[in-house]
Amino acid sequence: MTNDFQASKKLVRDFMRDLDAAADGEIEAAIGRYAAPDFLWRGMHPFYEQSGAKAAADVFWRPFRAAIGPIQRREDIFLAGRNDVETRGGEWVCSMGHLMGLFDRPWLGIPPSGKMLFLRYCEFHAVEDGKIRETALFIDLLGVLQQVGLHPLAPQSGASILTPGPRTHDGLLYDACDPAEGRKTLDLVNRMARELTTSDMGSPQDELLGTWHKDMIWFGPAGIGATYTTDRYQIQHQGPFSEHLEDIVFHGHVARIAEGDYAAWFGWPNLTMKSSGGFMGLPASDRTGQMRVVDVYRRDGEKLSENWIFIDIPHFLSCLGLDVLDRVRRFPRS
């Protein structure tokens, strides 16, 4: 990790600035100025994979901006790094926060509230030869439903909150960082992942406390919710996840980076599994679901302290035969 990634960071910051400032008819051009000729855009359900700037603009950005605006990008975390996934490599830049605007027109069949809306987002960009080769945009659609008073799933186990940024308010790594600190963070999150899947340390609490502070905060997606302390994390997420899902298989990551005290990764999908009944109120199913997951971490000293999670839950539900957006359209007050 010897590169300071400043050129890649500048490219992505310039891209976000121009995209956010673009009028409706300028969105495709704003993306195209920074995108590689073979640009791949990945979006959550119902957007999925799109090829080229026009498709990304037409499928996601133009309809979103027509319904919700004017947009303020309220960024909480920004980092870059060399991809730790050996089969992929390259430099990646990650931005996480909220896109805020007035929800004045329908979007995806969701009725507008006429009020402020905060859309949680986490975006990964692969930079190559001065262009963005690939983008993956994760958003919290279930959080949008909750903000307009729609609750199509069972009550969630964790808290429903407006997700904050880091407690330390130092997540915007616009300047170069000491490579040794990023390496330390990456080693810690990789160790954590190994121990949670292969550990023989005894209780789940022992496993967590090997790499996590006891007062950890897990900012989960809408549908699951946020938890505080290792005890409540086990009760409100880890326990229900392990008890109500089975045949879980890990498929790896597309990108895994770290810089300073922060790390981020995502998969496409990270996991596959089946529902044995009860998870988010779902019945048992013999269908296999996919979970596309983002984790963003903050290291505090020798252990991890905060974790922001995005899961493409609408896609996971669609794999099991439930289109949550269709349910909202048919039963708007369910």
C-alpha positions as CSV (number, residue, x, y, z in Angstrom):
1,M,0.0,0.0,0.0
2,T,2.5,2.6,-1.2
3,N,0.3,4.7,-3.4
4,D,-1.4,7.8,-1.9
5,F,-4.4,7.4,-4.2
6,Q,-4.8,11.2,-4.5
7,A,-5.3,11.2,-8.3
8,S,-8.1,8.6,-8.0
9,K,-9.6,10.5,-5.1
10,K,-9.6,13.8,-7.1
11,L,-11.2,12.0,-10.1
12,V,-14.0,10.7,-8.0
13,R,-14.6,13.9,-6.2
14,D,-14.7,15.8,-9.4
15,F,-17.2,13.3,-10.8
16,M,-19.5,13.6,-7.8
17,R,-19.3,17.4,-8.0
18,D,-20.3,17.4,-11.7
19,L,-23.0,14.8,-11.3
20,D,-24.6,16.5,-8.4
21,A,-24.6,19.9,-10.3
22,A,-25.9,18.5,-13.6
23,A,-29.3,19.4,-14.8
24,D,-31.6,16.7,-16.1
25,G,-30.4,16.8,-19.6
26,E,-26.7,16.9,-18.5
27,I,-26.6,13.8,-16.3
28,E,-25.4,11.4,-19.0
29,A,-22.7,13.8,-20.2
30,A,-21.6,14.3,-16.6
31,I,-21.1,10.6,-16.1
32,G,-19.6,10.1,-19.5
33,R,-16.8,12.6,-18.9
34,Y,-15.4,10.4,-16.2
35,A,-16.5,6.9,-17.3
36,A,-14.4,4.4,-19.3
37,P,-15.7,3.3,-22.7
38,D,-16.7,-0.1,-21.2
39,F,-18.1,1.4,-18.0
40,L,-20.1,-1.0,-15.8
41,W,-22.6,0.4,-13.3
42,R,-24.0,-1.9,-10.7
43,G,-27.2,-1.0,-8.8
44,M,-29.5,-2.6,-6.3
45,H,-32.9,-4.1,-7.1
46,P,-34.6,-3.0,-9.3
47,F,-31.7,-1.4,-11.2
48,Y,-29.1,-4.2,-11.5
49,E,-26.2,-4.1,-13.9
50,Q,-26.1,-1.4,-16.6
51,S,-23.5,-0.8,-19.4
52,G,-22.4,2.8,-20.2
53,A,-23.2,6.3,-19.0
54,K,-26.6,6.5,-20.8
55,A,-28.0,3.4,-19.1
56,A,-26.8,4.5,-15.7
57,A,-28.4,7.9,-16.2
58,D,-31.7,6.6,-17.6
59,V,-32.2,3.7,-15.2
60,F,-31.3,5.3,-11.9
61,W,-30.1,8.9,-11.8
62,R,-32.6,10.7,-14.0
63,P,-35.8,9.1,-12.4
64,F,-34.3,9.6,-8.9
65,R,-33.5,13.2,-9.5
66,A,-36.9,13.9,-11.1
67,A,-38.6,12.6,-8.0
68,I,-36.3,13.8,-5.2
69,G,-34.4,17.1,-5.2
70,P,-32.7,19.4,-5.1
71,I,-30.1,16.9,-4.0
72,Q,-27.5,17.5,-1.3
73,R,-24.8,14.9,-1.0
74,R,-24.0,14.7,2.7
75,E,-20.8,12.6,2.8
76,D,-19.6,11.0,6.0
77,I,-16.8,8.6,4.8
78,F,-14.5,8.9,1.9
79,L,-11.5,6.6,1.4
80,A,-9.4,4.9,-1.3
81,G,-7.1,1.9,-1.6
82,R,-5.6,-0.8,-3.7
83,N,-8.0,-3.7,-4.0
84,D,-7.0,-6.5,-1.6
85,V,-8.9,-9.1,-3.7
86,E,-6.0,-10.7,-5.6
87,T,-8.0,-11.8,-8.6
88,R,-9.2,-8.2,-9.3
89,G,-6.7,-5.7,-8.1
90,G,-6.8,-2.0,-9.1
91,E,-7.5,1.2,-7.2
92,W,-11.0,1.7,-5.7
93,V,-12.6,4.8,-4.1
94,C,-15.5,4.5,-1.6
95,S,-17.9,7.3,-0.7
96,M,-20.7,6.8,2.0
97,G,-23.3,9.1,3.4
98,H,-26.8,10.4,2.5
99,L,-28.4,11.9,-0.6
100,M,-30.9,14.4,0.8
101,G,-33.7,16.1,-1.0
102,L,-37.5,16.9,-1.1
103,F,-39.6,13.8,-2.0
104,D,-42.1,15.6,-4.2
105,R,-43.0,13.1,-6.9
106,P,-43.5,9.3,-7.0
107,W,-40.4,7.1,-7.3
108,L,-40.5,3.4,-8.0
109,G,-44.1,3.4,-7.1
110,I,-43.4,4.9,-3.7
111,P,-45.8,7.7,-2.9
112,P,-44.0,11.1,-2.2
113,S,-44.1,12.6,1.3
114,G,-43.5,16.2,0.3
115,K,-40.9,16.2,3.0
116,M,-37.1,15.9,3.3
117,L,-35.8,12.4,2.5
118,F,-32.4,11.0,3.4
119,L,-31.3,8.2,1.1
120,R,-28.4,6.2,2.6
121,Y,-25.8,5.4,0.0
122,C,-22.5,3.8,-0.4
123,E,-20.7,4.0,-3.7
124,F,-17.6,2.2,-4.9
125,H,-15.6,3.3,-8.0
126,A,-12.8,1.3,-9.7
127,V,-10.3,3.8,-11.3
128,E,-8.1,2.8,-14.1
129,D,-6.1,5.0,-16.5
130,G,-7.7,8.1,-15.3
131,K,-11.3,6.9,-15.8
132,I,-14.0,5.2,-13.7
133,R,-14.1,1.7,-15.1
134,E,-16.8,0.4,-12.7
135,T,-19.2,1.8,-10.2
136,A,-21.3,-0.1,-7.6
137,L,-24.1,2.0,-5.9
138,F,-25.8,0.6,-2.8
139,I,-28.8,2.5,-1.4
140,D,-31.3,1.7,1.4
141,L,-34.6,1.5,-0.3
142,L,-36.4,0.0,2.7
143,G,-35.2,3.1,4.6
144,V,-37.1,5.2,2.0
145,L,-40.3,3.2,2.7
146,Q,-39.9,3.7,6.4
147,Q,-39.5,7.5,6.0
148,V,-42.8,7.8,4.2
149,G,-44.6,5.6,6.7
150,L,-44.6,2.3,4.8
151,H,-43.7,-0.9,6.6
152,P,-44.2,-3.9,4.2
153,L,-42.1,-6.3,6.4
154,A,-42.2,-7.5,10.0
155,P,-40.9,-5.1,12.7
156,Q,-37.2,-5.1,12.6
157,S,-35.0,-6.4,15.5
158,G,-32.7,-3.3,15.7
159,A,-33.3,0.4,16.0
160,S,-34.7,2.6,13.2
161,I,-32.6,5.8,13.1
162,L,-31.1,8.3,10.7
163,T,-27.7,6.7,10.4
164,P,-24.8,9.0,11.6
165,G,-21.3,9.2,10.4
166,P,-18.2,8.3,12.5
167,R,-18.2,9.2,16.2
168,T,-14.8,10.8,15.6
169,H,-15.9,13.0,12.6
170,D,-12.8,12.1,10.8
171,G,-14.1,9.8,8.0
172,L,-13.4,12.1,5.0
173,L,-9.9,11.1,4.0
174,Y,-9.4,13.7,1.3
175,D,-5.7,13.9,2.1
176,A,-3.0,11.2,1.9
177,C,-2.8,8.9,4.9
178,D,0.0,6.9,6.4
179,P,0.1,3.5,4.4
180,A,1.0,1.7,7.6
181,E,-2.3,2.7,9.3
182,G,-4.3,1.4,6.3
183,R,-2.4,-1.9,6.4
184,K,-3.2,-2.2,10.1
185,T,-6.9,-1.6,9.5
186,L,-7.0,-4.1,6.5
187,D,-5.2,-6.8,8.5
188,L,-7.7,-6.3,11.4
189,V,-10.8,-6.6,9.2
190,N,-9.4,-9.6,7.4
191,R,-8.6,-11.3,10.8
192,M,-12.1,-10.5,12.0
193,A,-13.7,-12.1,8.9
194,R,-11.5,-15.2,9.3
195,E,-12.3,-15.6,13.0
196,L,-16.1,-15.2,12.6
197,T,-16.1,-18.0,10.0
198,T,-13.5,-20.4,11.3
199,S,-13.0,-19.6,15.0
200,D,-12.9,-22.2,17.8
201,M,-12.7,-19.5,20.4
202,G,-15.8,-20.7,22.3
203,S,-18.8,-18.4,22.6
204,P,-19.9,-15.9,20.0
205,Q,-19.1,-13.2,22.5
206,D,-15.5,-14.4,22.8
207,E,-15.2,-14.3,19.0
208,L,-16.5,-10.8,18.8
209,L,-14.3,-9.4,21.6
210,G,-11.2,-10.7,19.8
211,T,-11.5,-7.9,17.2
212,W,-14.3,-5.6,18.4
213,H,-14.7,-3.1,21.2
214,K,-17.4,-4.1,23.6
215,D,-19.3,-0.8,22.9
216,M,-19.3,-1.4,19.1
217,I,-22.0,0.1,17.0
218,W,-23.5,-1.8,14.0
219,F,-25.4,0.5,11.7
220,G,-27.5,-2.1,9.8
221,P,-29.9,-1.5,6.9
222,A,-33.6,-0.8,7.3
223,G,-35.4,-4.1,7.8
224,I,-32.8,-5.2,10.4
225,G,-31.8,-1.9,12.1
226,A,-28.9,-0.6,14.2
227,T,-27.5,-2.2,17.4
228,Y,-25.1,-1.0,20.1
229,T,-22.7,-3.1,22.2
230,T,-21.6,-6.6,21.4
231,D,-24.4,-8.0,23.6
232,R,-27.2,-6.3,21.8
233,Y,-25.6,-7.0,18.4
234,Q,-25.8,-10.7,19.2
235,I,-29.4,-10.5,20.3
236,Q,-30.7,-8.1,17.6
237,H,-28.7,-9.3,14.5
238,Q,-26.2,-12.1,14.8
239,G,-28.6,-14.4,16.7
240,P,-31.6,-14.0,14.3
241,F,-29.3,-14.2,11.3
242,S,-27.8,-17.5,12.3
243,E,-31.0,-19.0,13.7
244,H,-33.3,-18.3,10.8
245,L,-31.0,-18.7,7.8
246,E,-29.3,-21.9,6.6
247,D,-27.0,-23.3,3.9
248,I,-25.0,-20.1,4.1
249,V,-22.2,-19.9,1.6
250,F,-19.6,-17.1,1.3
251,H,-18.7,-16.1,-2.2
252,G,-16.0,-13.5,-1.5
253,H,-15.7,-9.8,-2.4
254,V,-15.4,-7.7,-5.6
255,A,-13.4,-5.0,-3.8
256,R,-11.8,-4.8,-0.3
257,I,-9.9,-1.6,0.6
258,A,-8.5,0.3,3.6
259,E,-7.0,3.7,4.3
260,G,-6.1,5.2,7.6
261,D,-8.6,3.9,10.3
262,Y,-11.2,3.0,7.7
263,A,-12.0,-0.1,5.6
264,A,-14.7,-1.0,3.1
265,W,-15.7,-4.0,1.0
266,F,-18.6,-5.3,-1.1
267,G,-19.6,-8.5,-2.8
268,W,-21.9,-9.4,-5.7
269,P,-23.1,-11.5,-4.0
270,N,-21.2,-12.0,-0.8
271,L,-23.5,-14.7,0.5
272,T,-26.1,-17.2,-0.6
273,M,-28.5,-18.9,1.8
274,K,-32.0,-20.2,2.4
275,S,-34.6,-19.0,4.8
276,S,-35.6,-21.5,7.5
277,G,-38.4,-19.2,8.6
278,G,-38.6,-16.1,10.8
279,F,-35.9,-13.8,9.4
280,M,-37.5,-10.4,8.9
281,G,-40.9,-12.2,9.2
282,L,-40.2,-14.4,6.2
283,P,-41.6,-17.9,5.9
284,A,-39.3,-20.9,5.3
285,S,-38.4,-21.3,1.6
286,D,-36.5,-23.8,-0.5
287,R,-35.3,-21.0,-2.8
288,T,-31.7,-19.8,-2.5
289,G,-31.4,-16.0,-1.8
290,Q,-28.4,-13.8,-2.6
291,M,-27.1,-11.1,-0.3
292,R,-25.1,-8.3,-1.8
293,V,-23.5,-6.7,1.2
294,V,-21.3,-3.6,1.9
295,D,-19.4,-3.2,5.2
296,V,-17.6,0.0,6.1
297,Y,-15.5,-0.1,9.3
298,R,-13.8,2.3,11.6
299,R,-10.8,1.0,13.6
300,D,-10.2,2.5,17.1
301,G,-6.7,1.5,18.2
302,E,-6.3,-2.2,18.1
303,K,-10.0,-3.1,17.6
304,L,-13.0,-2.2,15.5
305,S,-15.5,0.3,16.8
306,E,-18.1,1.1,14.2
307,N,-19.6,-0.7,11.2
308,W,-21.9,0.6,8.5
309,I,-23.8,-2.1,6.6
310,F,-25.8,-2.0,3.3
311,I,-27.6,-5.1,2.1
312,D,-29.6,-5.4,-1.1
313,I,-32.5,-6.7,0.9
314,P,-35.0,-6.1,-2.0
315,H,-32.9,-8.3,-4.2
316,F,-32.7,-11.0,-1.4
317,L,-36.5,-10.9,-1.1
318,S,-37.0,-11.1,-4.8
319,C,-34.8,-14.3,-4.9
320,L,-37.3,-15.7,-2.4
321,G,-40.3,-14.7,-4.5
322,L,-41.3,-11.4,-2.8
323,D,-41.1,-8.1,-4.8
324,V,-41.3,-5.6,-1.9
325,L,-41.8,-2.7,-4.3
326,D,-44.7,-4.5,-6.0
327,R,-46.2,-5.1,-2.6
328,V,-46.0,-1.4,-1.9
329,R,-47.7,-0.6,-5.2
330,R,-50.5,-3.0,-4.6
331,F,-50.9,-2.4,-0.9
332,P,-49.6,1.1,-0.3
333,R,-50.5,1.2,3.4
334,S,-49.4,-2.4,4.3
